[in-house]
């Protein structure tokens, strides 16, 4: 029997019916298994490609998926936004670790990942399945780079699909009901400024009085304030487009002036307990507002007024939809929202562009009609 050459590998069927493939390079031997000959042969080919490219076989050892994710997030932390890092950790802890955390990397097959996604989707957690796949794909891609794995099993699955539900919108009547009925609420100025500026909630909560100019009717967005792991964290916008100046309508300026008056009264009432952080929107003692408080207050006020409940992000969504509905060009709306590029705006707010498509249909119809007359007279 001829001796196999270096890197050729072996392939045979076991007594239990499974197929086994093995490859040895420089004294290091790796064995992979498949339910069919084709599956085992494909895994062997993956090992051979890895050995050819790197000059060595992957070395997963006894490392688990939890080991990998822990190393990945530790090394990636300096390059990730605090909120992104917290979201990755939460996604792994809640949706991945309970079933796959202690699985060895060399036993993490595509079908196990697919079952995880399917189980989450069966429980109505479509968004969780989508997030779990994103985390797994990034972590396992790094495992290949580190030679802990020969290939990324997350690339050989059917990625779970997720489409965010269409956000509720207020009619003009409901908007008027809100503006008239919520005025006495202590968070009213923050809600109105969200409507008038289109800012994200974290951007509004990070605003300082140095960032706003009521006389000029402008504000400058440069930071984001979030509560992460029990601590207040200030971060820069995701992209350079997030740093922007926004012109305010009269309603936005009025909201800022109302907030300044109310805050001055709170400052006097709090006395020495006042926390002077320079923030525009605060609690009654000057401390930062919690995003959950703003969101919960808005839902409660909507319920009291008998109108559909919106989140603070829903106010931003309404702001953009109203601008697009009024015919403002997409690039201008995109800049105001701080989107990285206009394509994001067009994707998120496609519903608000529908009337423009009807205008296009009428225009091409008129052109074809006049063209048809010229053809008939020719």
N, C-alpha and C positions, 0 to 999 in steps of 0.2 A: 504494500500500500504506500502510495507516494506521500511524503511529508508535506503538510500544509505550509505555505509560505507565511511570513510574518504579516499579521493583519488580515489574514484570509478568514478566520473564524470557522466555527462548526455549527451545524444545525441538525437536530434530530427530534423524534417524537418520544415523549416519556410514556411510562406505563399508564399514567393517569389520563392520557389522551392529550395533554397539553404539549405544545412544541417548545423546545429549549434551544436557545442560540448562545454561543459563548465566543468571546474574543479575548485574546491575550496579547498585550503589548508591553515589552520591556519588563516582564515578570509580573505585571498587573493583569489580573483576569477579571472580566465582568461577564455575568450571565443574565440574560433576559428571557422572558417567557411570553408566550402568546397562545390564544385559544385556537388559532389556526396557524398553518405553516406560513401563510402570507404575512400575518401579523408579526410572528417571530422574525421572519426574514427582513421585514421593514425595520424593526428595532435593531437588528444586527447591522443593517446598512447605516442606520443613524450612528451607531457606535463607530463604525468604520470611517464615516465622514468626520466625526469628532476627532478620532485619532489621527486622521490624515491632516486635518487643519491645525490641530494643536500639538501634535506629536506625542500625545498622551491620552489616556482614557479618563473620563469624568470620575470623580472620587466623592460620591455622596456619603459614603460611610454609613453611620447610623443617624445622620441628621434628619430631623423631622421638618414638616412644613412650618411649625411654630418657630423652630430654630432659624429657618430661612427668613421668615417675615421679621423676626426680632432683629437679625443682623441687617436686613435691608432698611428697616425704618431707622435704626441707629445710625447707619452711614448716610442715609438720605436726609436726615433731619435738618442739617444746615441749609439744604437747598429747597426745602418745602415750607410753604406758609404754615403757621401754627394751626390754623383751622383745618387745612388739608391733612396735616400729620395726625391731628386728633380724629378726623373722619376715617382715615385709613385704619388707625388702631381700633376704633369702635366697630368698623365693618368686620375686621378680622375677629375681634372678641365676640361679637354678637352672632355672626352668621357663618363663620368659617371654622373657628377653633373648636366649637363643640363636637363637630363630626370629623374634621380632617386635621386638626391641629397636631395631633400626635402620630400622624401617618408618616412613615419614612418616605423621603423624597423618591427613592427608587421604586416605591410601590404606589406612587401617586399617578394613576392612569387617567386618561381622558374620560372614561366612563364614570369614574368616581366624581370627577368634577361635574359631569353632566347630571348625575343624580342629585348632587347638591343644589344645582340651579333648579332642577325640576321640583325638588321638595319645597324650595322657597316659593316658587311660582304657584305650586298647588295650595300653599297657605296664603295666597294673595299678596305675596311680597315680591312683586315684579321689580320694583326699584332696588330692593335689597339684593336680588339675584344679579341685576345689572352691575351694582357696585361691587359685589363679591367677585364677579368675573374680572372687573378692572383691576382690583387689588391682586388677585391671583396671577393675572397675565403679567403684570409689572414685576412681581416678586419672582416668578418662575423664569422670566426673561433674564433676570440678574443671576439666577442659579446656573443658567447655561453659560453666561459670561464668566462666572467664577469656576466653571467646569465641575460643578456639583451635579449637573445633569447633562445628558447628551442632547436633549431637545426639550422644548417647552410643551408640556401636555395641554396647556390652555390654548394653544394654537390649533389643536385638533378636536375642538368641540364646536357645537352650534351655540354661538354666543346668545345669551338671553336678551330678548328685546324689551325695551321699555319706552313708552311714550307718555309724557306728562299729560295729565288731564287738562282740558281747556279751562283756564281760570275764569271764574265768574266776573262779570262786568256790571257796572251800574249804568242804568239809564240816566239821561239828564235829570229826570224827576228825582230819582233816588240820590243822585249826587247833590242836588239842591236840598233834599231832606237832611242829608248828612251834614252839609255845611251850616245849615240853619239850626239843626237840633243838637249838634255836638259841641257847640261853641263854649259852653261852661265847663267842659271836661278839662282837667289839668293837662292832658296830652294833646289837646286840640291843635296847638301850634305845630307840634311835630308832625301830626297827620297831614295838616294843610301844606306844610313845607314839602312833605314827601310827594303830594299831589302836584305841587307847583314846580318842583325841581326835577323829579324823577330819580332822586338819589336812592341808593340802597340804604337799608336801615342802619347798617354798621357805619356808613359814611355820615349819615345824619348825626348819630350819637357821638361821633368823633369831632364834630364841628366845634370850634372855639369862636369866641366873639371876635378874635383877630382874623378869622376866616370870612366873616360876613361884613358887608357894607350896605346897610339898609338905605342910606341916602343915595348910593349909586344903583341900588337894586341888584346886587350881585353877591355870589358866594363862591368860595374856592374849595374844591374837594381835593384833599391831599392825603387823607388817612382813613383808617377803618378801625373801629373799636369793637372788640368782641370779648366775651367772657369764656375762657377756655381753662378747664381743669381748676375751676375755682379762683382764677386770677384774671385780672384785666390785661388784655394784650392789645397793643396798638400796632397795626401793620400798614405797610404801603399798599396801594392798589395793585391788583394782579398784573396789570400791564401799564405801560406809560400812558395809554389812552385814558386810564382811570384818573389821572391827575388833570383836572380841568376847571375852568371857570364857567359858571352858569348864570345867565341873566334871569332875573325873577320877574314874574308879573306882579301887579299891585297886590294881589291876594297873598303872595309869598312874602312880600315886604311887610304887609300888615301882620302876618303871623309872627315874624321875627320881632316886631315892635311889641306885640302883645306878650310874647315870651319874655322879653326883657323886663316889662312891667311886672309880670308875675314873679319872675325870679328875684327882682329887687325886693318884693314883699317877703318872699321866702327867706332871703338873706337876713332881713331885719328880725323876722320871727325866730330864726335859728340862732342868731347871736354868735357866740363863740363856737358853737357846734358846726357852723357853716364850713364846708370843705371847698376852698376856693381853687378850683382846677381850671377855671376859665371856660368851661364847657357851656354850650348854648342850651342843650337839653339835659336836665338833671333831675334828681330826686329833690325833695323839699329841703334836704340838708346839703345840697351841692354835689353829692356823689353821683357817679355815672348811672344812667338808666340801664336796666336789664332789657335785653331785646324781648324776652318772654313777657315782661310786664307791658311793653308797648303793644305786642301782638294780642295778648289776652284782653287788654283794655279796649282795643279796637273791635275785637269780636263781640265783647259784651255790649259796647255802645251800639253796634249795628243791630244786635238782637233787640235792644231797648227801643230803637227807632223803627224796627220792623222792616229793615232792608237786608239784602243778601250780605253775609259776612265776608269781608275781605281781609287779607293779611297785609302787613306793611308792604310786602313785595307786590301784592295786588294793587296797591296805590301806585307804585312805580309802573306796573303793567298798564294801568288805566291812563297814566300820564302819557306813555308812549303811544298807546292806541288812539288817544284823542288827537295827538299831534299828527299822526299819520292819516287819521280820518279827515283832518283839516287840509291835507295835501302838502304838508311839510316834507321836503325831500328826505329820503332815507338816510343819506350821509349826514345830514344835519341832526336828525334824531339820534343816529348812532353816536355822534360826538357828544351830544348832550347826556346820553346814558352812560358814556364811558366804555362802550363796547370796543374791543380790539379792532374790529373791522365791520363794515356795513353788512357783510354776509350774515353775521350773527343776528343783527337786527331783523333782516329780511326773513330769516328762518323762524325766529321766536314770534314775530308779529305778522306773519303771513296773512292771518285772518283780517288784519286791518288794512291790507292792501287790495282787498277784493274789489272795491269800487273802482280802483284804478284800472283793473283788468276789464271792467265793463266799459270804461272810457276808451280803452284800446280797441275793444270790439266795435264800438260805434265809429271810431276813427277809421279803422280798416274797412268797415262796411261802406262808409262814405267814399273812401278812395276807390274801392272796387266798383261802386255804383257809378262814379263819374268816369272811371276807366272803361266800364262796360258801354257807356254811352258813346265814348270816343271810338271804341271798337266797332259798334254798330254803324256809326256814321262814316267809318273809313271805307 
